């Protein structure tokens, strides 16, 4: 968790520790932007009482957005949205059996009145950035950080293109293999 004077907090929740390597990407973005977050593992299926307590008390604990990642049946994001009145961002986690399509459909096909903003399969980095943008609607200083983040991404792409133009594709590819 990153410390911040900001009282706005993001919750990052996942159904299994096997999702941690994906969900950590959301945490990295939040850390880079100086946003406070908590990360936890709760199975909506195996720990329904603990899950209910987490989601129903999240607003009182200062959460403004929850990023929920889950694979397979992937009920965690939708159930979080049913209990938490603030925005929920669902991250479908890739599965071995169906490549994450099952997770994606489970999260994106929510009934009317229970919205879950859904990012791509394993798209936790974008979930972190979306959470930051939601918070930035009322925090101009955070919006400035997001603009700086986007400028760095643009600069990175320009640097790669300059290198490609300088080396040509064959030499560039050789450098990528290392």
MODELLER restraints for C-alpha pairs under 7 A, 6 or more apart:
rsr = mdl.restraints
at = mdl.atoms
rsr.add(forms.Gaussian(group=physical.xy_distance, feature=features.Distance(at['CA:1:A'], at['CA:36:A']), mean=6.53, stdev=0.5))
rsr.add(forms.Gaussian(group=physical.xy_distance, feature=features.Distance(at['CA:1:A'], at['CA:37:A']), mean=5.61, stdev=0.5))
rsr.add(forms.Gaussian(group=physical.xy_distance, feature=features.Distance(at['CA:1:A'], at['CA:38:A']), mean=5.70, stdev=0.5))
rsr.add(forms.Gaussian(group=physical.xy_distance, feature=features.Distance(at['CA:2:A'], at['CA:31:A']), mean=6.12, stdev=0.5))
rsr.add(forms.Gaussian(group=physical.xy_distance, feature=features.Distance(at['CA:2:A'], at['CA:35:A']), mean=6.95, stdev=0.5))
rsr.add(forms.Gaussian(group=physical.xy_distance, feature=features.Distance(at['CA:2:A'], at['CA:36:A']), mean=5.22, stdev=0.5))
rsr.add(forms.Gaussian(group=physical.xy_distance, feature=features.Distance(at['CA:2:A'], at['CA:37:A']), mean=6.58, stdev=0.5))
rsr.add(forms.Gaussian(group=physical.xy_distance, feature=features.Distance(at['CA:3:A'], at['CA:36:A']), mean=5.81, stdev=0.5))
rsr.add(forms.Gaussian(group=physical.xy_distance, feature=features.Distance(at['CA:4:A'], at['CA:34:A']), mean=6.74, stdev=0.5))
rsr.add(forms.Gaussian(group=physical.xy_distance, feature=features.Distance(at['CA:4:A'], at['CA:35:A']), mean=6.64, stdev=0.5))
rsr.add(forms.Gaussian(group=physical.xy_distance, feature=features.Distance(at['CA:4:A'], at['CA:36:A']), mean=5.68, stdev=0.5))
rsr.add(forms.Gaussian(group=physical.xy_distance, feature=features.Distance(at['CA:7:A'], at['CA:62:A']), mean=6.56, stdev=0.5))
rsr.add(forms.Gaussian(group=physical.xy_distance, feature=features.Distance(at['CA:8:A'], at['CA:62:A']), mean=6.03, stdev=0.5))
rsr.add(forms.Gaussian(group=physical.xy_distance, feature=features.Distance(at['CA:8:A'], at['CA:63:A']), mean=6.19, stdev=0.5))
rsr.add(forms.Gaussian(group=physical.xy_distance, feature=features.Distance(at['CA:8:A'], at['CA:64:A']), mean=5.86, stdev=0.5))
rsr.add(forms.Gaussian(group=physical.xy_distance, feature=features.Distance(at['CA:9:A'], at['CA:35:A']), mean=6.98, stdev=0.5))
rsr.add(forms.Gaussian(group=physical.xy_distance, feature=features.Distance(at['CA:9:A'], at['CA:36:A']), mean=5.14, stdev=0.5))
rsr.add(forms.Gaussian(group=physical.xy_distance, feature=features.Distance(at['CA:9:A'], at['CA:37:A']), mean=5.25, stdev=0.5))
rsr.add(forms.Gaussian(group=physical.xy_distance, feature=features.Distance(at['CA:9:A'], at['CA:62:A']), mean=5.80, stdev=0.5))
rsr.add(forms.Gaussian(group=physical.xy_distance, feature=features.Distance(at['CA:9:A'], at['CA:63:A']), mean=4.55, stdev=0.5))
rsr.add(forms.Gaussian(group=physical.xy_distance, feature=features.Distance(at['CA:9:A'], at['CA:64:A']), mean=5.78, stdev=0.5))
rsr.add(forms.Gaussian(group=physical.xy_distance, feature=features.Distance(at['CA:10:A'], at['CA:36:A']), mean=6.44, stdev=0.5))
rsr.add(forms.Gaussian(group=physical.xy_distance, feature=features.Distance(at['CA:10:A'], at['CA:37:A']), mean=4.57, stdev=0.5))
rsr.add(forms.Gaussian(group=physical.xy_distance, feature=features.Distance(at['CA:10:A'], at['CA:38:A']), mean=6.61, stdev=0.5))
rsr.add(forms.Gaussian(group=physical.xy_distance, feature=features.Distance(at['CA:10:A'], at['CA:63:A']), mean=5.33, stdev=0.5))
rsr.add(forms.Gaussian(group=physical.xy_distance, feature=features.Distance(at['CA:10:A'], at['CA:64:A']), mean=6.02, stdev=0.5))
rsr.add(forms.Gaussian(group=physical.xy_distance, feature=features.Distance(at['CA:10:A'], at['CA:65:A']), mean=5.04, stdev=0.5))
rsr.add(forms.Gaussian(group=physical.xy_distance, feature=features.Distance(at['CA:10:A'], at['CA:66:A']), mean=5.54, stdev=0.5))
rsr.add(forms.Gaussian(group=physical.xy_distance, feature=features.Distance(at['CA:11:A'], at['CA:37:A']), mean=5.57, stdev=0.5))
rsr.add(forms.Gaussian(group=physical.xy_distance, feature=features.Distance(at['CA:11:A'], at['CA:38:A']), mean=5.14, stdev=0.5))
rsr.add(forms.Gaussian(group=physical.xy_distance, feature=features.Distance(at['CA:11:A'], at['CA:39:A']), mean=6.11, stdev=0.5))
rsr.add(forms.Gaussian(group=physical.xy_distance, feature=features.Distance(at['CA:11:A'], at['CA:63:A']), mean=6.23, stdev=0.5))
rsr.add(forms.Gaussian(group=physical.xy_distance, feature=features.Distance(at['CA:11:A'], at['CA:65:A']), mean=6.42, stdev=0.5))
rsr.add(forms.Gaussian(group=physical.xy_distance, feature=features.Distance(at['CA:11:A'], at['CA:66:A']), mean=4.46, stdev=0.5))
rsr.add(forms.Gaussian(group=physical.xy_distance, feature=features.Distance(at['CA:11:A'], at['CA:67:A']), mean=6.02, stdev=0.5))
rsr.add(forms.Gaussian(group=physical.xy_distance, feature=features.Distance(at['CA:12:A'], at['CA:38:A']), mean=6.03, stdev=0.5))
rsr.add(forms.Gaussian(group=physical.xy_distance, feature=features.Distance(at['CA:12:A'], at['CA:39:A']), mean=4.59, stdev=0.5))
rsr.add(forms.Gaussian(group=physical.xy_distance, feature=features.Distance(at['CA:12:A'], at['CA:40:A']), mean=6.41, stdev=0.5))
rsr.add(forms.Gaussian(group=physical.xy_distance, feature=features.Distance(at['CA:12:A'], at['CA:66:A']), mean=5.86, stdev=0.5))
rsr.add(forms.Gaussian(group=physical.xy_distance, feature=features.Distance(at['CA:12:A'], at['CA:67:A']), mean=4.80, stdev=0.5))
rsr.add(forms.Gaussian(group=physical.xy_distance, feature=features.Distance(at['CA:12:A'], at['CA:68:A']), mean=5.95, stdev=0.5))
rsr.add(forms.Gaussian(group=physical.xy_distance, feature=features.Distance(at['CA:13:A'], at['CA:39:A']), mean=5.73, stdev=0.5))
rsr.add(forms.Gaussian(group=physical.xy_distance, feature=features.Distance(at['CA:13:A'], at['CA:40:A']), mean=4.97, stdev=0.5))
rsr.add(forms.Gaussian(group=physical.xy_distance, feature=features.Distance(at['CA:13:A'], at['CA:41:A']), mean=5.69, stdev=0.5))
rsr.add(forms.Gaussian(group=physical.xy_distance, feature=features.Distance(at['CA:13:A'], at['CA:42:A']), mean=6.79, stdev=0.5))
rsr.add(forms.Gaussian(group=physical.xy_distance, feature=features.Distance(at['CA:13:A'], at['CA:67:A']), mean=6.27, stdev=0.5))
rsr.add(forms.Gaussian(group=physical.xy_distance, feature=features.Distance(at['CA:13:A'], at['CA:68:A']), mean=4.86, stdev=0.5))
rsr.add(forms.Gaussian(group=physical.xy_distance, feature=features.Distance(at['CA:13:A'], at['CA:69:A']), mean=6.38, stdev=0.5))
rsr.add(forms.Gaussian(group=physical.xy_distance, feature=features.Distance(at['CA:14:A'], at['CA:40:A']), mean=6.57, stdev=0.5))
rsr.add(forms.Gaussian(group=physical.xy_distance, feature=features.Distance(at['CA:14:A'], at['CA:41:A']), mean=4.97, stdev=0.5))
rsr.add(forms.Gaussian(group=physical.xy_distance, feature=features.Distance(at['CA:14:A'], at['CA:42:A']), mean=6.15, stdev=0.5))
rsr.add(forms.Gaussian(group=physical.xy_distance, feature=features.Distance(at['CA:14:A'], at['CA:68:A']), mean=5.66, stdev=0.5))
rsr.add(forms.Gaussian(group=physical.xy_distance, feature=features.Distance(at['CA:14:A'], at['CA:69:A']), mean=4.74, stdev=0.5))
rsr.add(forms.Gaussian(group=physical.xy_distance, feature=features.Distance(at['CA:14:A'], at['CA:70:A']), mean=5.82, stdev=0.5))
rsr.add(forms.Gaussian(group=physical.xy_distance, feature=features.Distance(at['CA:15:A'], at['CA:41:A']), mean=5.64, stdev=0.5))
rsr.add(forms.Gaussian(group=physical.xy_distance, feature=features.Distance(at['CA:15:A'], at['CA:42:A']), mean=5.17, stdev=0.5))
rsr.add(forms.Gaussian(group=physical.xy_distance, feature=features.Distance(at['CA:15:A'], at['CA:43:A']), mean=4.45, stdev=0.5))
rsr.add(forms.Gaussian(group=physical.xy_distance, feature=features.Distance(at['CA:15:A'], at['CA:44:A']), mean=6.93, stdev=0.5))
rsr.add(forms.Gaussian(group=physical.xy_distance, feature=features.Distance(at['CA:15:A'], at['CA:69:A']), mean=6.77, stdev=0.5))
rsr.add(forms.Gaussian(group=physical.xy_distance, feature=features.Distance(at['CA:15:A'], at['CA:70:A']), mean=5.43, stdev=0.5))
rsr.add(forms.Gaussian(group=physical.xy_distance, feature=features.Distance(at['CA:15:A'], at['CA:76:A']), mean=6.77, stdev=0.5))
rsr.add(forms.Gaussian(group=physical.xy_distance, feature=features.Distance(at['CA:16:A'], at['CA:41:A']), mean=5.81, stdev=0.5))
rsr.add(forms.Gaussian(group=physical.xy_distance, feature=features.Distance(at['CA:16:A'], at['CA:42:A']), mean=6.95, stdev=0.5))
rsr.add(forms.Gaussian(group=physical.xy_distance, feature=features.Distance(at['CA:16:A'], at['CA:43:A']), mean=6.67, stdev=0.5))
rsr.add(forms.Gaussian(group=physical.xy_distance, feature=features.Distance(at['CA:17:A'], at['CA:41:A']), mean=6.38, stdev=0.5))
rsr.add(forms.Gaussian(group=physical.xy_distance, feature=features.Distance(at['CA:22:A'], at['CA:122:A']), mean=6.08, stdev=0.5))
rsr.add(forms.Gaussian(group=physical.xy_distance, feature=features.Distance(at['CA:22:A'], at['CA:124:A']), mean=6.25, stdev=0.5))
rsr.add(forms.Gaussian(group=physical.xy_distance, feature=features.Distance(at['CA:23:A'], at['CA:69:A']), mean=6.89, stdev=0.5))
rsr.add(forms.Gaussian(group=physical.xy_distance, feature=features.Distance(at['CA:23:A'], at['CA:124:A']), mean=5.41, stdev=0.5))
rsr.add(forms.Gaussian(group=physical.xy_distance, feature=features.Distance(at['CA:25:A'], at['CA:124:A']), mean=5.56, stdev=0.5))
rsr.add(forms.Gaussian(group=physical.xy_distance, feature=features.Distance(at['CA:25:A'], at['CA:125:A']), mean=4.83, stdev=0.5))
rsr.add(forms.Gaussian(group=physical.xy_distance, feature=features.Distance(at['CA:26:A'], at['CA:124:A']), mean=4.88, stdev=0.5))
rsr.add(forms.Gaussian(group=physical.xy_distance, feature=features.Distance(at['CA:26:A'], at['CA:125:A']), mean=4.58, stdev=0.5))
rsr.add(forms.Gaussian(group=physical.xy_distance, feature=features.Distance(at['CA:26:A'], at['CA:127:A']), mean=6.12, stdev=0.5))
rsr.add(forms.Gaussian(group=physical.xy_distance, feature=features.Distance(at['CA:26:A'], at['CA:128:A']), mean=4.18, stdev=0.5))
rsr.add(forms.Gaussian(group=physical.xy_distance, feature=features.Distance(at['CA:27:A'], at['CA:128:A']), mean=6.73, stdev=0.5))
rsr.add(forms.Gaussian(group=physical.xy_distance, feature=features.Distance(at['CA:29:A'], at['CA:125:A']), mean=6.46, stdev=0.5))
rsr.add(forms.Gaussian(group=physical.xy_distance, feature=features.Distance(at['CA:29:A'], at['CA:128:A']), mean=5.65, stdev=0.5))
rsr.add(forms.Gaussian(group=physical.xy_distance, feature=features.Distance(at['CA:29:A'], at['CA:129:A']), mean=6.42, stdev=0.5))
rsr.add(forms.Gaussian(group=physical.xy_distance, feature=features.Distance(at['CA:30:A'], at['CA:128:A']), mean=5.96, stdev=0.5))
rsr.add(forms.Gaussian(group=physical.xy_distance, feature=features.Distance(at['CA:33:A'], at['CA:145:A']), mean=6.25, stdev=0.5))
rsr.add(forms.Gaussian(group=physical.xy_distance, feature=features.Distance(at['CA:42:A'], at['CA:51:A']), mean=6.04, stdev=0.5))
rsr.add(forms.Gaussian(group=physical.xy_distance, feature=features.Distance(at['CA:43:A'], at['CA:51:A']), mean=6.89, stdev=0.5))
rsr.add(forms.Gaussian(group=physical.xy_distance, feature=features.Distance(at['CA:44:A'], at['CA:51:A']), mean=5.62, stdev=0.5))
rsr.add(forms.Gaussian(group=physical.xy_distance, feature=features.Distance(at['CA:44:A'], at['CA:76:A']), mean=5.66, stdev=0.5))
rsr.add(forms.Gaussian(group=physical.xy_distance, feature=features.Distance(at['CA:55:A'], at['CA:80:A']), mean=5.55, stdev=0.5))
rsr.add(forms.Gaussian(group=physical.xy_distance, feature=features.Distance(at['CA:55:A'], at['CA:83:A']), mean=5.67, stdev=0.5))
rsr.add(forms.Gaussian(group=physical.xy_distance, feature=features.Distance(at['CA:55:A'], at['CA:84:A']), mean=5.67, stdev=0.5))
rsr.add(forms.Gaussian(group=physical.xy_distance, feature=features.Distance(at['CA:56:A'], at['CA:83:A']), mean=5.22, stdev=0.5))
rsr.add(forms.Gaussian(group=physical.xy_distance, feature=features.Distance(at['CA:56:A'], at['CA:84:A']), mean=5.82, stdev=0.5))
rsr.add(forms.Gaussian(group=physical.xy_distance, feature=features.Distance(at['CA:58:A'], at['CA:84:A']), mean=6.85, stdev=0.5))
rsr.add(forms.Gaussian(group=physical.xy_distance, feature=features.Distance(at['CA:59:A'], at['CA:84:A']), mean=6.86, stdev=0.5))
rsr.add(forms.Gaussian(group=physical.xy_distance, feature=features.Distance(at['CA:64:A'], at['CA:86:A']), mean=5.97, stdev=0.5))
rsr.add(forms.Gaussian(group=physical.xy_distance, feature=features.Distance(at['CA:65:A'], at['CA:86:A']), mean=5.99, stdev=0.5))
rsr.add(forms.Gaussian(group=physical.xy_distance, feature=features.Distance(at['CA:65:A'], at['CA:87:A']), mean=5.04, stdev=0.5))
rsr.add(forms.Gaussian(group=physical.xy_distance, feature=features.Distance(at['CA:65:A'], at['CA:88:A']), mean=5.83, stdev=0.5))
rsr.add(forms.Gaussian(group=physical.xy_distance, feature=features.Distance(at['CA:65:A'], at['CA:131:A']), mean=6.26, stdev=0.5))
rsr.add(forms.Gaussian(group=physical.xy_distance, feature=features.Distance(at['CA:66:A'], at['CA:87:A']), mean=6.58, stdev=0.5))
rsr.add(forms.Gaussian(group=physical.xy_distance, feature=features.Distance(at['CA:66:A'], at['CA:88:A']), mean=4.89, stdev=0.5))
rsr.add(forms.Gaussian(group=physical.xy_distance, feature=features.Distance(at['CA:66:A'], at['CA:89:A']), mean=6.26, stdev=0.5))
rsr.add(forms.Gaussian(group=physical.xy_distance, feature=features.Distance(at['CA:67:A'], at['CA:88:A']), mean=5.84, stdev=0.5))
rsr.add(forms.Gaussian(group=physical.xy_distance, feature=features.Distance(at['CA:67:A'], at['CA:89:A']), mean=4.69, stdev=0.5))
rsr.add(forms.Gaussian(group=physical.xy_distance, feature=features.Distance(at['CA:67:A'], at['CA:90:A']), mean=5.98, stdev=0.5))
rsr.add(forms.Gaussian(group=physical.xy_distance, feature=features.Distance(at['CA:67:A'], at['CA:127:A']), mean=6.67, stdev=0.5))
rsr.add(forms.Gaussian(group=physical.xy_distance, feature=features.Distance(at['CA:68:A'], at['CA:76:A']), mean=6.50, stdev=0.5))
rsr.add(forms.Gaussian(group=physical.xy_distance, feature=features.Distance(at['CA:68:A'], at['CA:77:A']), mean=4.98, stdev=0.5))
rsr.add(forms.Gaussian(group=physical.xy_distance, feature=features.Distance(at['CA:68:A'], at['CA:89:A']), mean=6.12, stdev=0.5))
rsr.add(forms.Gaussian(group=physical.xy_distance, feature=features.Distance(at['CA:68:A'], at['CA:90:A']), mean=5.01, stdev=0.5))
rsr.add(forms.Gaussian(group=physical.xy_distance, feature=features.Distance(at['CA:68:A'], at['CA:91:A']), mean=6.02, stdev=0.5))
rsr.add(forms.Gaussian(group=physical.xy_distance, feature=features.Distance(at['CA:69:A'], at['CA:77:A']), mean=6.72, stdev=0.5))
rsr.add(forms.Gaussian(group=physical.xy_distance, feature=features.Distance(at['CA:69:A'], at['CA:90:A']), mean=5.77, stdev=0.5))
rsr.add(forms.Gaussian(group=physical.xy_distance, feature=features.Distance(at['CA:69:A'], at['CA:91:A']), mean=4.38, stdev=0.5))
rsr.add(forms.Gaussian(group=physical.xy_distance, feature=features.Distance(at['CA:69:A'], at['CA:92:A']), mean=5.89, stdev=0.5))
rsr.add(forms.Gaussian(group=physical.xy_distance, feature=features.Distance(at['CA:69:A'], at['CA:93:A']), mean=6.43, stdev=0.5))
rsr.add(forms.Gaussian(group=physical.xy_distance, feature=features.Distance(at['CA:70:A'], at['CA:76:A']), mean=6.26, stdev=0.5))
rsr.add(forms.Gaussian(group=physical.xy_distance, feature=features.Distance(at['CA:70:A'], at['CA:91:A']), mean=6.52, stdev=0.5))
rsr.add(forms.Gaussian(group=physical.xy_distance, feature=features.Distance(at['CA:70:A'], at['CA:92:A']), mean=5.61, stdev=0.5))
rsr.add(forms.Gaussian(group=physical.xy_distance, feature=features.Distance(at['CA:70:A'], at['CA:93:A']), mean=5.44, stdev=0.5))
rsr.add(forms.Gaussian(group=physical.xy_distance, feature=features.Distance(at['CA:70:A'], at['CA:103:A']), mean=6.88, stdev=0.5))
rsr.add(forms.Gaussian(group=physical.xy_distance, feature=features.Distance(at['CA:71:A'], at['CA:92:A']), mean=5.81, stdev=0.5))
rsr.add(forms.Gaussian(group=physical.xy_distance, feature=features.Distance(at['CA:71:A'], at['CA:93:A']), mean=4.47, stdev=0.5))
rsr.add(forms.Gaussian(group=physical.xy_distance, feature=features.Distance(at['CA:71:A'], at['CA:94:A']), mean=6.33, stdev=0.5))
rsr.add(forms.Gaussian(group=physical.xy_distance, feature=features.Distance(at['CA:71:A'], at['CA:95:A']), mean=6.17, stdev=0.5))
rsr.add(forms.Gaussian(group=physical.xy_distance, feature=features.Distance(at['CA:71:A'], at['CA:100:A']), mean=6.76, stdev=0.5))
rsr.add(forms.Gaussian(group=physical.xy_distance, feature=features.Distance(at['CA:71:A'], at['CA:103:A']), mean=4.99, stdev=0.5))
rsr.add(forms.Gaussian(group=physical.xy_distance, feature=features.Distance(at['CA:72:A'], at['CA:95:A']), mean=6.39, stdev=0.5))
rsr.add(forms.Gaussian(group=physical.xy_distance, feature=features.Distance(at['CA:72:A'], at['CA:102:A']), mean=5.65, stdev=0.5))
rsr.add(forms.Gaussian(group=physical.xy_distance, feature=features.Distance(at['CA:72:A'], at['CA:103:A']), mean=4.88, stdev=0.5))
rsr.add(forms.Gaussian(group=physical.xy_distance, feature=features.Distance(at['CA:73:A'], at['CA:102:A']), mean=6.74, stdev=0.5))
rsr.add(forms.Gaussian(group=physical.xy_distance, feature=features.Distance(at['CA:73:A'], at['CA:103:A']), mean=6.00, stdev=0.5))
rsr.add(forms.Gaussian(group=physical.xy_distance, feature=features.Distance(at['CA:73:A'], at['CA:106:A']), mean=6.23, stdev=0.5))
rsr.add(forms.Gaussian(group=physical.xy_distance, feature=features.Distance(at['CA:74:A'], at['CA:103:A']), mean=5.30, stdev=0.5))
rsr.add(forms.Gaussian(group=physical.xy_distance, feature=features.Distance(at['CA:74:A'], at['CA:106:A']), mean=5.87, stdev=0.5))
rsr.add(forms.Gaussian(group=physical.xy_distance, feature=features.Distance(at['CA:74:A'], at['CA:107:A']), mean=6.45, stdev=0.5))
rsr.add(forms.Gaussian(group=physical.xy_distance, feature=features.Distance(at['CA:75:A'], at['CA:106:A']), mean=6.88, stdev=0.5))
rsr.add(forms.Gaussian(group=physical.xy_distance, feature=features.Distance(at['CA:77:A'], at['CA:88:A']), mean=6.88, stdev=0.5))
rsr.add(forms.Gaussian(group=physical.xy_distance, feature=features.Distance(at['CA:77:A'], at['CA:90:A']), mean=5.25, stdev=0.5))
rsr.add(forms.Gaussian(group=physical.xy_distance, feature=features.Distance(at['CA:77:A'], at['CA:107:A']), mean=6.52, stdev=0.5))
rsr.add(forms.Gaussian(group=physical.xy_distance, feature=features.Distance(at['CA:77:A'], at['CA:116:A']), mean=6.92, stdev=0.5))
rsr.add(forms.Gaussian(group=physical.xy_distance, feature=features.Distance(at['CA:78:A'], at['CA:107:A']), mean=6.32, stdev=0.5))
rsr.add(forms.Gaussian(group=physical.xy_distance, feature=features.Distance(at['CA:78:A'], at['CA:110:A']), mean=6.83, stdev=0.5))
rsr.add(forms.Gaussian(group=physical.xy_distance, feature=features.Distance(at['CA:78:A'], at['CA:116:A']), mean=6.47, stdev=0.5))
rsr.add(forms.Gaussian(group=physical.xy_distance, feature=features.Distance(at['CA:81:A'], at['CA:88:A']), mean=5.77, stdev=0.5))
rsr.add(forms.Gaussian(group=physical.xy_distance, feature=features.Distance(at['CA:81:A'], at['CA:114:A']), mean=6.02, stdev=0.5))
rsr.add(forms.Gaussian(group=physical.xy_distance, feature=features.Distance(at['CA:81:A'], at['CA:115:A']), mean=6.73, stdev=0.5))
rsr.add(forms.Gaussian(group=physical.xy_distance, feature=features.Distance(at['CA:81:A'], at['CA:116:A']), mean=6.45, stdev=0.5))
rsr.add(forms.Gaussian(group=physical.xy_distance, feature=features.Distance(at['CA:82:A'], at['CA:114:A']), mean=5.92, stdev=0.5))
rsr.add(forms.Gaussian(group=physical.xy_distance, feature=features.Distance(at['CA:88:A'], at['CA:116:A']), mean=5.36, stdev=0.5))
rsr.add(forms.Gaussian(group=physical.xy_distance, feature=features.Distance(at['CA:88:A'], at['CA:117:A']), mean=6.26, stdev=0.5))
rsr.add(forms.Gaussian(group=physical.xy_distance, feature=features.Distance(at['CA:89:A'], at['CA:116:A']), mean=5.64, stdev=0.5))
rsr.add(forms.Gaussian(group=physical.xy_distance, feature=features.Distance(at['CA:89:A'], at['CA:117:A']), mean=4.65, stdev=0.5))
rsr.add(forms.Gaussian(group=physical.xy_distance, feature=features.Distance(at['CA:89:A'], at['CA:118:A']), mean=5.64, stdev=0.5))
rsr.add(forms.Gaussian(group=physical.xy_distance, feature=features.Distance(at['CA:89:A'], at['CA:127:A']), mean=6.34, stdev=0.5))
rsr.add(forms.Gaussian(group=physical.xy_distance, feature=features.Distance(at['CA:90:A'], at['CA:107:A']), mean=6.34, stdev=0.5))
rsr.add(forms.Gaussian(group=physical.xy_distance, feature=features.Distance(at['CA:90:A'], at['CA:116:A']), mean=6.09, stdev=0.5))
rsr.add(forms.Gaussian(group=physical.xy_distance, feature=features.Distance(at['CA:90:A'], at['CA:117:A']), mean=6.00, stdev=0.5))
rsr.add(forms.Gaussian(group=physical.xy_distance, feature=features.Distance(at['CA:90:A'], at['CA:118:A']), mean=4.70, stdev=0.5))
rsr.add(forms.Gaussian(group=physical.xy_distance, feature=features.Distance(at['CA:90:A'], at['CA:119:A']), mean=6.44, stdev=0.5))
rsr.add(forms.Gaussian(group=physical.xy_distance, feature=features.Distance(at['CA:91:A'], at['CA:118:A']), mean=6.22, stdev=0.5))
rsr.add(forms.Gaussian(group=physical.xy_distance, feature=features.Distance(at['CA:91:A'], at['CA:119:A']), mean=5.72, stdev=0.5))
rsr.add(forms.Gaussian(group=physical.xy_distance, feature=features.Distance(at['CA:91:A'], at['CA:120:A']), mean=6.84, stdev=0.5))
rsr.add(forms.Gaussian(group=physical.xy_distance, feature=features.Distance(at['CA:91:A'], at['CA:121:A']), mean=6.47, stdev=0.5))
rsr.add(forms.Gaussian(group=physical.xy_distance, feature=features.Distance(at['CA:91:A'], at['CA:122:A']), mean=6.25, stdev=0.5))
rsr.add(forms.Gaussian(group=physical.xy_distance, feature=features.Distance(at['CA:91:A'], at['CA:123:A']), mean=6.07, stdev=0.5))
rsr.add(forms.Gaussian(group=physical.xy_distance, feature=features.Distance(at['CA:91:A'], at['CA:124:A']), mean=5.98, stdev=0.5))
rsr.add(forms.Gaussian(group=physical.xy_distance, feature=features.Distance(at['CA:92:A'], at['CA:100:A']), mean=6.46, stdev=0.5))
rsr.add(forms.Gaussian(group=physical.xy_distance, feature=features.Distance(at['CA:92:A'], at['CA:103:A']), mean=4.90, stdev=0.5))
rsr.add(forms.Gaussian(group=physical.xy_distance, feature=features.Distance(at['CA:92:A'], at['CA:104:A']), mean=5.02, stdev=0.5))
rsr.add(forms.Gaussian(group=physical.xy_distance, feature=features.Distance(at['CA:92:A'], at['CA:107:A']), mean=6.88, stdev=0.5))
rsr.add(forms.Gaussian(group=physical.xy_distance, feature=features.Distance(at['CA:92:A'], at['CA:120:A']), mean=6.78, stdev=0.5))
rsr.add(forms.Gaussian(group=physical.xy_distance, feature=features.Distance(at['CA:92:A'], at['CA:121:A']), mean=4.81, stdev=0.5))
rsr.add(forms.Gaussian(group=physical.xy_distance, feature=features.Distance(at['CA:92:A'], at['CA:122:A']), mean=5.96, stdev=0.5))
rsr.add(forms.Gaussian(group=physical.xy_distance, feature=features.Distance(at['CA:93:A'], at['CA:100:A']), mean=5.73, stdev=0.5))
rsr.add(forms.Gaussian(group=physical.xy_distance, feature=features.Distance(at['CA:93:A'], at['CA:103:A']), mean=6.28, stdev=0.5))
rsr.add(forms.Gaussian(group=physical.xy_distance, feature=features.Distance(at['CA:93:A'], at['CA:121:A']), mean=5.59, stdev=0.5))
rsr.add(forms.Gaussian(group=physical.xy_distance, feature=features.Distance(at['CA:93:A'], at['CA:122:A']), mean=5.03, stdev=0.5))
rsr.add(forms.Gaussian(group=physical.xy_distance, feature=features.Distance(at['CA:94:A'], at['CA:100:A']), mean=3.83, stdev=0.5))
rsr.add(forms.Gaussian(group=physical.xy_distance, feature=features.Distance(at['CA:94:A'], at['CA:121:A']), mean=6.03, stdev=0.5))
rsr.add(forms.Gaussian(group=physical.xy_distance, feature=features.Distance(at['CA:94:A'], at['CA:122:A']), mean=6.18, stdev=0.5))
rsr.add(forms.Gaussian(group=physical.xy_distance, feature=features.Distance(at['CA:100:A'], at['CA:121:A']), mean=6.19, stdev=0.5))
rsr.add(forms.Gaussian(group=physical.xy_distance, feature=features.Distance(at['CA:104:A'], at['CA:121:A']), mean=6.59, stdev=0.5))
rsr.add(forms.Gaussian(group=physical.xy_distance, feature=features.Distance(at['CA:107:A'], at['CA:118:A']), mean=6.81, stdev=0.5))
rsr.add(forms.Gaussian(group=physical.xy_distance, feature=features.Distance(at['CA:108:A'], at['CA:116:A']), mean=6.86, stdev=0.5))
rsr.add(forms.Gaussian(group=physical.xy_distance, feature=features.Distance(at['CA:108:A'], at['CA:118:A']), mean=5.97, stdev=0.5))
rsr.add(forms.Gaussian(group=physical.xy_distance, feature=features.Distance(at['CA:119:A'], at['CA:126:A']), mean=6.77, stdev=0.5))
rsr.add(forms.Gaussian(group=physical.xy_distance, feature=features.Distance(at['CA:119:A'], at['CA:127:A']), mean=6.32, stdev=0.5))
rsr.add(forms.Gaussian(group=physical.xy_distance, feature=features.Distance(at['CA:136:A'], at['CA:142:A']), mean=5.26, stdev=0.5))
rsr.add(forms.Gaussian(group=physical.xy_distance, feature=features.Distance(at['CA:136:A'], at['CA:143:A']), mean=5.03, stdev=0.5))
rsr.add(forms.Gaussian(group=physical.xy_distance, feature=features.Distance(at['CA:164:A'], at['CA:172:A']), mean=5.88, stdev=0.5))
